[in-house]
Amino acid sequence: MNQDILFSDIQAWDAVRQAVNFPAQQAGALITCWVSLEWLQVRSDKSLQDEADILAQFSAYRFDLEELAEEMIEDECFDDNGDVVIG
């Protein structure tokens, strides 16, 4: 794990975007990371309907998501907004 990239324990469901966002920080820069509802449903093999279930599944996969986000940050795989998007 790259210690230059830090993740906090903050996450939030965005119903409009249908994704959970979680922040990362690299060299003082804040990077918003996103994981889609679809990604969480495929990995968990569950239909997630409410925010509590979605965030619970996010928590269950948090370590894997942070690893994926870290790889994407290192490879500079950002979208047009400078965000990392998983799924």
Backbone atoms as SQL, in Angstrom:
CREATE TABLE atoms (id INTEGER PRIMARY KEY, chain TEXT, resi INTEGER, resn TEXT, atom TEXT, x REAL, y REAL, z REAL);
INSERT INTO atoms VALUES
  (1, 'A', 1, 'MET', 'N', 0.837, -1.176, 0.000),
  (2, 'A', 1, 'MET', 'CA', 0.000, 0.000, 0.000),
  (3, 'A', 1, 'MET', 'C', 0.884, 1.242, 0.000),
  (4, 'A', 2, 'ASN', 'N', 0.599, 2.170, -0.866),
  (5, 'A', 2, 'ASN', 'CA', 1.328, 3.413, -0.995),
  (6, 'A', 2, 'ASN', 'C', 0.956, 4.330, 0.156),
  (7, 'A', 3, 'GLN', 'N', 1.940, 4.668, 0.985),
  (8, 'A', 3, 'GLN', 'CA', 1.634, 5.511, 2.142),
  (9, 'A', 3, 'GLN', 'C', 1.528, 6.982, 1.782),
  (10, 'A', 4, 'ASP', 'N', 1.777, 7.333, 0.514),
  (11, 'A', 4, 'ASP', 'CA', 1.586, 8.705, 0.058),
  (12, 'A', 4, 'ASP', 'C', 0.127, 8.979, -0.256),
  (13, 'A', 5, 'ILE', 'N', -0.691, 7.946, -0.328),
  (14, 'A', 5, 'ILE', 'CA', -2.119, 8.086, -0.592),
  (15, 'A', 5, 'ILE', 'C', -2.866, 7.675, 0.673),
  (16, 'A', 6, 'LEU', 'N', -3.640, 8.597, 1.199),
  (17, 'A', 6, 'LEU', 'CA', -4.366, 8.348, 2.443),
  (18, 'A', 6, 'LEU', 'C', -5.864, 8.360, 2.184),
  (19, 'A', 7, 'PHE', 'N', -6.577, 7.472, 2.871),
  (20, 'A', 7, 'PHE', 'CA', -8.031, 7.403, 2.791),
  (21, 'A', 7, 'PHE', 'C', -8.592, 7.661, 4.176),
  (22, 'A', 8, 'SER', 'N', -9.659, 8.445, 4.233),
  (23, 'A', 8, 'SER', 'CA', -10.322, 8.667, 5.521),
  (24, 'A', 8, 'SER', 'C', -11.462, 7.660, 5.649),
  (25, 'A', 9, 'ASP', 'N', -12.130, 7.697, 6.774),
  (26, 'A', 9, 'ASP', 'CA', -13.266, 6.797, 7.006),
  (27, 'A', 9, 'ASP', 'C', -14.584, 7.441, 6.594),
  (28, 'A', 10, 'ILE', 'N', -14.518, 8.419, 5.731),
  (29, 'A', 10, 'ILE', 'CA', -15.712, 9.139, 5.282),
  (30, 'A', 10, 'ILE', 'C', -16.225, 8.522, 3.989),
  (31, 'A', 11, 'GLN', 'N', -17.536, 8.352, 3.911),
  (32, 'A', 11, 'GLN', 'CA', -18.171, 7.899, 2.680),
  (33, 'A', 11, 'GLN', 'C', -19.591, 8.456, 2.661),
  (34, 'A', 12, 'ALA', 'N', -20.109, 8.672, 1.452),
  (35, 'A', 12, 'ALA', 'CA', -21.456, 9.224, 1.336),
  (36, 'A', 12, 'ALA', 'C', -22.128, 8.671, 0.088),
  (37, 'A', 13, 'TRP', 'N', -23.397, 8.357, 0.216),
  (38, 'A', 13, 'TRP', 'CA', -24.200, 7.879, -0.902),
  (39, 'A', 13, 'TRP', 'C', -24.715, 9.077, -1.686),
  (40, 'A', 14, 'ASP', 'N', -24.591, 9.023, -3.004),
  (41, 'A', 14, 'ASP', 'CA', -25.124, 10.062, -3.887),
  (42, 'A', 14, 'ASP', 'C', -26.211, 9.416, -4.737),
  (43, 'A', 15, 'ALA', 'N', -27.470, 9.684, -4.386),
  (44, 'A', 15, 'ALA', 'CA', -28.606, 9.044, -5.064),
  (45, 'A', 15, 'ALA', 'C', -28.711, 9.475, -6.525),
  (46, 'A', 16, 'VAL', 'N', -28.351, 10.704, -6.830),
  (47, 'A', 16, 'VAL', 'CA', -28.419, 11.178, -8.213),
  (48, 'A', 16, 'VAL', 'C', -27.403, 10.435, -9.078),
  (49, 'A', 17, 'ARG', 'N', -26.207, 10.312, -8.579),
  (50, 'A', 17, 'ARG', 'CA', -25.132, 9.655, -9.324),
  (51, 'A', 17, 'ARG', 'C', -25.195, 8.136, -9.207),
  (52, 'A', 18, 'GLN', 'N', -25.956, 7.637, -8.233),
  (53, 'A', 18, 'GLN', 'CA', -26.063, 6.194, -7.962),
  (54, 'A', 18, 'GLN', 'C', -24.689, 5.599, -7.674),
  (55, 'A', 19, 'ALA', 'N', -23.986, 6.277, -6.752),
  (56, 'A', 19, 'ALA', 'CA', -22.627, 5.864, -6.402),
  (57, 'A', 19, 'ALA', 'C', -22.290, 6.349, -4.992),
  (58, 'A', 20, 'VAL', 'N', -21.314, 5.703, -4.398),
  (59, 'A', 20, 'VAL', 'CA', -20.786, 6.108, -3.103),
  (60, 'A', 20, 'VAL', 'C', -19.483, 6.855, -3.366),
  (61, 'A', 21, 'ASN', 'N', -19.314, 7.995, -2.708),
  (62, 'A', 21, 'ASN', 'CA', -18.031, 8.697, -2.836),
  (63, 'A', 21, 'ASN', 'C', -17.246, 8.561, -1.547),
  (64, 'A', 22, 'PHE', 'N', -15.933, 8.529, -1.704),
  (65, 'A', 22, 'PHE', 'CA', -15.031, 8.451, -0.566),
  (66, 'A', 22, 'PHE', 'C', -13.751, 9.193, -0.936),
  (67, 'A', 23, 'PRO', 'N', -13.228, 10.010, -0.026),
  (68, 'A', 23, 'PRO', 'CA', -12.083, 10.839, -0.358),
  (69, 'A', 23, 'PRO', 'C', -10.748, 10.136, -0.158),
  (70, 'A', 24, 'ALA', 'N', -9.801, 10.559, -0.985),
  (71, 'A', 24, 'ALA', 'CA', -8.405, 10.153, -0.840),
  (72, 'A', 24, 'ALA', 'C', -7.582, 11.430, -0.838),
  (73, 'A', 25, 'GLN', 'N', -6.394, 11.345, -0.285),
  (74, 'A', 25, 'GLN', 'CA', -5.515, 12.493, -0.291),
  (75, 'A', 25, 'GLN', 'C', -4.134, 12.040, -0.734),
  (76, 'A', 26, 'GLN', 'N', -3.580, 12.775, -1.696),
  (77, 'A', 26, 'GLN', 'CA', -2.234, 12.489, -2.187),
  (78, 'A', 26, 'GLN', 'C', -1.476, 13.810, -2.266),
  (79, 'A', 27, 'ALA', 'N', -0.354, 13.884, -1.556),
  (80, 'A', 27, 'ALA', 'CA', 0.484, 15.092, -1.550),
  (81, 'A', 27, 'ALA', 'C', -0.351, 16.341, -1.262),
  (82, 'A', 28, 'GLY', 'N', -1.287, 16.228, -0.338),
  (83, 'A', 28, 'GLY', 'CA', -2.110, 17.359, 0.054),
  (84, 'A', 28, 'GLY', 'C', -3.312, 17.619, -0.834),
  (85, 'A', 29, 'ALA', 'N', -3.379, 16.943, -1.979),
  (86, 'A', 29, 'ALA', 'CA', -4.513, 17.137, -2.895),
  (87, 'A', 29, 'ALA', 'C', -5.636, 16.181, -2.526),
  (88, 'A', 30, 'LEU', 'N', -6.859, 16.710, -2.468),
  (89, 'A', 30, 'LEU', 'CA', -8.029, 15.895, -2.185),
  (90, 'A', 30, 'LEU', 'C', -8.556, 15.313, -3.489),
  (91, 'A', 31, 'ILE', 'N', -8.747, 14.013, -3.523),
  (92, 'A', 31, 'ILE', 'CA', -9.249, 13.310, -4.707),
  (93, 'A', 31, 'ILE', 'C', -10.546, 12.619, -4.312),
  (94, 'A', 32, 'THR', 'N', -11.609, 12.906, -5.043),
  (95, 'A', 32, 'THR', 'CA', -12.877, 12.238, -4.783),
  (96, 'A', 32, 'THR', 'C', -12.904, 10.929, -5.559),
  (97, 'A', 33, 'CYS', 'N', -13.167, 9.852, -4.853),
  (98, 'A', 33, 'CYS', 'CA', -13.267, 8.523, -5.459),
  (99, 'A', 33, 'CYS', 'C', -14.739, 8.104, -5.421),
  (100, 'A', 34, 'TRP', 'N', -15.150, 7.410, -6.447),
  (101, 'A', 34, 'TRP', 'CA', -16.533, 6.945, -6.569),
  (102, 'A', 34, 'TRP', 'C', -16.559, 5.457, -6.855),
  (103, 'A', 35, 'VAL', 'N', -17.541, 4.767, -6.289),
  (104, 'A', 35, 'VAL', 'CA', -17.826, 3.384, -6.682),
  (105, 'A', 35, 'VAL', 'C', -19.314, 3.317, -6.991),
  (106, 'A', 36, 'SER', 'N', -19.618, 2.730, -8.126),
  (107, 'A', 36, 'SER', 'CA', -21.007, 2.693, -8.574),
  (108, 'A', 36, 'SER', 'C', -21.825, 1.668, -7.789),
  (109, 'A', 37, 'LEU', 'N', -23.107, 1.929, -7.715),
  (110, 'A', 37, 'LEU', 'CA', -24.037, 0.980, -7.114),
  (111, 'A', 37, 'LEU', 'C', -23.957, -0.354, -7.849),
  (112, 'A', 38, 'GLU', 'N', -23.847, -0.294, -9.160),
  (113, 'A', 38, 'GLU', 'CA', -23.758, -1.521, -9.954),
  (114, 'A', 38, 'GLU', 'C', -22.557, -2.362, -9.528),
  (115, 'A', 39, 'TRP', 'N', -21.390, -1.742, -9.322),
  (116, 'A', 39, 'TRP', 'CA', -20.194, -2.470, -8.898),
  (117, 'A', 39, 'TRP', 'C', -20.454, -3.174, -7.571),
  (118, 'A', 40, 'LEU', 'N', -21.051, -2.446, -6.620),
  (119, 'A', 40, 'LEU', 'CA', -21.337, -3.033, -5.305),
  (120, 'A', 40, 'LEU', 'C', -22.324, -4.191, -5.414),
  (121, 'A', 41, 'GLN', 'N', -23.349, -4.048, -6.251),
  (122, 'A', 41, 'GLN', 'CA', -24.348, -5.113, -6.409),
  (123, 'A', 41, 'GLN', 'C', -23.743, -6.347, -7.070),
  (124, 'A', 42, 'VAL', 'N', -22.915, -6.154, -8.068),
  (125, 'A', 42, 'VAL', 'CA', -22.286, -7.297, -8.748),
  (126, 'A', 42, 'VAL', 'C', -21.372, -8.039, -7.782),
  (127, 'A', 43, 'ARG', 'N', -20.539, -7.306, -7.039),
  (128, 'A', 43, 'ARG', 'CA', -19.594, -7.952, -6.119),
  (129, 'A', 43, 'ARG', 'C', -20.304, -8.662, -4.976),
  (130, 'A', 44, 'SER', 'N', -21.374, -8.078, -4.488),
  (131, 'A', 44, 'SER', 'CA', -22.075, -8.675, -3.342),
  (132, 'A', 44, 'SER', 'C', -23.128, -9.683, -3.768),
  (133, 'A', 45, 'ASP', 'N', -23.458, -9.691, -5.052),
  (134, 'A', 45, 'ASP', 'CA', -24.511, -10.560, -5.588),
  (135, 'A', 45, 'ASP', 'C', -25.839, -10.306, -4.866),
  (136, 'A', 46, 'LYS', 'N', -26.083, -9.013, -4.577),
  (137, 'A', 46, 'LYS', 'CA', -27.310, -8.602, -3.895),
  (138, 'A', 46, 'LYS', 'C', -27.896, -7.396, -4.604),
  (139, 'A', 47, 'SER', 'N', -29.205, -7.279, -4.538),
  (140, 'A', 47, 'SER', 'CA', -29.877, -6.077, -5.013),
  (141, 'A', 47, 'SER', 'C', -29.961, -5.116, -3.829),
  (142, 'A', 48, 'LEU', 'N', -29.227, -4.041, -3.889),
  (143, 'A', 48, 'LEU', 'CA', -29.170, -3.086, -2.786),
  (144, 'A', 48, 'LEU', 'C', -30.177, -1.978, -3.040),
  (145, 'A', 49, 'GLN', 'N', -31.079, -1.786, -2.095),
  (146, 'A', 49, 'GLN', 'CA', -32.184, -0.860, -2.303),
  (147, 'A', 49, 'GLN', 'C', -32.099, 0.428, -1.490),
  (148, 'A', 50, 'ASP', 'N', -31.603, 0.343, -0.273),
  (149, 'A', 50, 'ASP', 'CA', -31.601, 1.559, 0.548),
  (150, 'A', 50, 'ASP', 'C', -30.176, 1.953, 0.945),
  (151, 'A', 51, 'GLU', 'N', -30.048, 3.189, 1.362),
  (152, 'A', 51, 'GLU', 'CA', -28.737, 3.759, 1.665),
  (153, 'A', 51, 'GLU', 'C', -27.971, 2.955, 2.714),
  (154, 'A', 52, 'ALA', 'N', -28.655, 2.480, 3.746),
  (155, 'A', 52, 'ALA', 'CA', -27.982, 1.714, 4.798),
  (156, 'A', 52, 'ALA', 'C', -27.354, 0.438, 4.237),
  (157, 'A', 53, 'ASP', 'N', -28.083, -0.284, 3.381),
  (158, 'A', 53, 'ASP', 'CA', -27.545, -1.503, 2.770),
  (159, 'A', 53, 'ASP', 'C', -26.384, -1.191, 1.836),
  (160, 'A', 54, 'ILE', 'N', -26.514, -0.120, 1.080),
  (161, 'A', 54, 'ILE', 'CA', -25.462, 0.270, 0.142),
  (162, 'A', 54, 'ILE', 'C', -24.187, 0.611, 0.896),
  (163, 'A', 55, 'LEU', 'N', -24.300, 1.415, 1.941),
  (164, 'A', 55, 'LEU', 'CA', -23.119, 1.789, 2.718),
  (165, 'A', 55, 'LEU', 'C', -22.536, 0.606, 3.479),
  (166, 'A', 56, 'ALA', 'N', -23.377, -0.337, 3.890),
  (167, 'A', 56, 'ALA', 'CA', -22.871, -1.550, 4.546),
  (168, 'A', 56, 'ALA', 'C', -22.040, -2.377, 3.567),
  (169, 'A', 57, 'GLN', 'N', -22.509, -2.481, 2.329),
  (170, 'A', 57, 'GLN', 'CA', -21.736, -3.222, 1.325),
  (171, 'A', 57, 'GLN', 'C', -20.451, -2.475, 0.980),
  (172, 'A', 58, 'PHE', 'N', -20.531, -1.155, 0.913),
  (173, 'A', 58, 'PHE', 'CA', -19.313, -0.374, 0.698),
  (174, 'A', 58, 'PHE', 'C', -18.297, -0.700, 1.790),
  (175, 'A', 59, 'SER', 'N', -18.736, -0.706, 3.040),
  (176, 'A', 59, 'SER', 'CA', -17.835, -0.994, 4.163),
  (177, 'A', 59, 'SER', 'C', -17.233, -2.390, 4.056),
  (178, 'A', 60, 'ALA', 'N', -18.033, -3.342, 3.594),
  (179, 'A', 60, 'ALA', 'CA', -17.551, -4.716, 3.453),
  (180, 'A', 60, 'ALA', 'C', -16.441, -4.817, 2.400),
  (181, 'A', 61, 'TYR', 'N', -16.489, -3.956, 1.396),
  (182, 'A', 61, 'TYR', 'CA', -15.504, -3.985, 0.302),
  (183, 'A', 61, 'TYR', 'C', -14.521, -2.821, 0.369),
  (184, 'A', 62, 'ARG', 'N', -14.526, -2.093, 1.452),
  (185, 'A', 62, 'ARG', 'CA', -13.702, -0.882, 1.559),
  (186, 'A', 62, 'ARG', 'C', -12.230, -1.137, 1.259),
  (187, 'A', 63, 'PHE', 'N', -11.645, -2.161, 1.838),
  (188, 'A', 63, 'PHE', 'CA', -10.215, -2.434, 1.631),
  (189, 'A', 63, 'PHE', 'C', -9.933, -2.656, 0.145),
  (190, 'A', 64, 'ASP', 'N', -10.755, -3.474, -0.512),
  (191, 'A', 64, 'ASP', 'CA', -10.582, -3.734, -1.943),
  (192, 'A', 64, 'ASP', 'C', -10.758, -2.450, -2.757),
  (193, 'A', 65, 'LEU', 'N', -11.735, -1.634, -2.386),
  (194, 'A', 65, 'LEU', 'CA', -11.987, -0.385, -3.104),
  (195, 'A', 65, 'LEU', 'C', -10.835, 0.600, -2.942),
  (196, 'A', 66, 'GLU', 'N', -10.280, 0.669, -1.745),
  (197, 'A', 66, 'GLU', 'CA', -9.132, 1.548, -1.531),
  (198, 'A', 66, 'GLU', 'C', -7.934, 1.076, -2.347),
  (199, 'A', 67, 'GLU', 'N', -7.739, -0.231, -2.441),
  (200, 'A', 67, 'GLU', 'CA', -6.648, -0.774, -3.272),
  (201, 'A', 67, 'GLU', 'C', -6.849, -0.404, -4.740),
  (202, 'A', 68, 'LEU', 'N', -8.071, -0.579, -5.237),
  (203, 'A', 68, 'LEU', 'CA', -8.367, -0.232, -6.630),
  (204, 'A', 68, 'LEU', 'C', -8.182, 1.261, -6.868),
  (205, 'A', 69, 'ALA', 'N', -8.685, 2.079, -5.966),
  (206, 'A', 69, 'ALA', 'CA', -8.556, 3.530, -6.108),
  (207, 'A', 69, 'ALA', 'C', -7.092, 3.946, -6.071),
  (208, 'A', 70, 'GLU', 'N', -6.333, 3.330, -5.198),
  (209, 'A', 70, 'GLU', 'CA', -4.904, 3.629, -5.102),
  (210, 'A', 70, 'GLU', 'C', -4.192, 3.333, -6.426),
  (211, 'A', 71, 'GLU', 'N', -4.476, 2.176, -7.006),
  (212, 'A', 71, 'GLU', 'CA', -3.886, 1.826, -8.303),
  (213, 'A', 71, 'GLU', 'C', -4.274, 2.835, -9.375),
  (214, 'A', 72, 'MET', 'N', -5.532, 3.238, -9.377),
  (215, 'A', 72, 'MET', 'CA', -6.006, 4.195, -10.379),
  (216, 'A', 72, 'MET', 'C', -5.351, 5.567, -10.181),
  (217, 'A', 73, 'ILE', 'N', -5.157, 5.985, -8.933),
  (218, 'A', 73, 'ILE', 'CA', -4.487, 7.254, -8.661),
  (219, 'A', 73, 'ILE', 'C', -3.041, 7.186, -9.129),
  (220, 'A', 74, 'GLU', 'N', -2.359, 6.098, -8.794),
  (221, 'A', 74, 'GLU', 'CA', -0.964, 5.944, -9.215),
  (222, 'A', 74, 'GLU', 'C', -0.837, 5.932, -10.737),
  (223, 'A', 75, 'ASP', 'N', -1.820, 5.349, -11.422),
  (224, 'A', 75, 'ASP', 'CA', -1.804, 5.285, -12.885),
  (225, 'A', 75, 'ASP', 'C', -2.433, 6.525, -13.529),
  (226, 'A', 76, 'GLU', 'N', -2.841, 7.488, -12.677),
  (227, 'A', 76, 'GLU', 'CA', -3.463, 8.733, -13.128),
  (228, 'A', 76, 'GLU', 'C', -4.701, 8.496, -13.995),
  (229, 'A', 77, 'CYS', 'N', -5.528, 7.562, -13.558),
  (230, 'A', 77, 'CYS', 'CA', -6.788, 7.240, -14.245),
  (231, 'A', 77, 'CYS', 'C', -7.913, 8.080, -13.658),
  (232, 'A', 78, 'PHE', 'N', -7.934, 9.349, -14.024),
  (233, 'A', 78, 'PHE', 'CA', -8.934, 10.276, -13.514),
  (234, 'A', 78, 'PHE', 'C', -9.954, 10.579, -14.607),
  (235, 'A', 79, 'ASP', 'N', -11.185, 10.902, -14.198),
  (236, 'A', 79, 'ASP', 'CA', -12.181, 11.336, -15.181),
  (237, 'A', 79, 'ASP', 'C', -11.974, 12.825, -15.466),
  (238, 'A', 80, 'ASP', 'N', -12.859, 13.402, -16.234),
  (239, 'A', 80, 'ASP', 'CA', -12.719, 14.806, -16.625),
  (240, 'A', 80, 'ASP', 'C', -12.782, 15.777, -15.443),
  (241, 'A', 81, 'ASN', 'N', -13.362, 15.331, -14.336),
  (242, 'A', 81, 'ASN', 'CA', -13.445, 16.170, -13.134),
  (243, 'A', 81, 'ASN', 'C', -12.271, 15.971, -12.190),
  (244, 'A', 82, 'GLY', 'N', -11.359, 15.059, -12.534),
  (245, 'A', 82, 'GLY', 'CA', -10.235, 14.749, -11.661),
  (246, 'A', 82, 'GLY', 'C', -10.570, 13.720, -10.605),
  (247, 'A', 83, 'ASP', 'N', -11.708, 13.050, -10.758),
  (248, 'A', 83, 'ASP', 'CA', -12.152, 12.017, -9.819),
  (249, 'A', 83, 'ASP', 'C', -11.707, 10.638, -10.296),
  (250, 'A', 84, 'VAL', 'N', -11.689, 9.708, -9.352),
  (251, 'A', 84, 'VAL', 'CA', -11.453, 8.299, -9.649),
  (252, 'A', 84, 'VAL', 'C', -12.822, 7.616, -9.621),
  (253, 'A', 85, 'VAL', 'N', -13.134, 6.881, -10.677),
  (254, 'A', 85, 'VAL', 'CA', -14.439, 6.228, -10.772),
  (255, 'A', 85, 'VAL', 'C', -14.236, 4.718, -10.937),
  (256, 'A', 86, 'ILE', 'N', -14.769, 3.954, -10.004),
  (257, 'A', 86, 'ILE', 'CA', -14.706, 2.495, -10.033),
  (258, 'A', 86, 'ILE', 'C', -16.092, 1.993, -10.442),
  (259, 'A', 87, 'GLY', 'N', -16.134, 1.251, -11.513),
  (260, 'A', 87, 'GLY', 'CA', -17.384, 0.683, -11.981),
  (261, 'A', 87, 'GLY', 'C', -18.112, 1.616, -12.838);
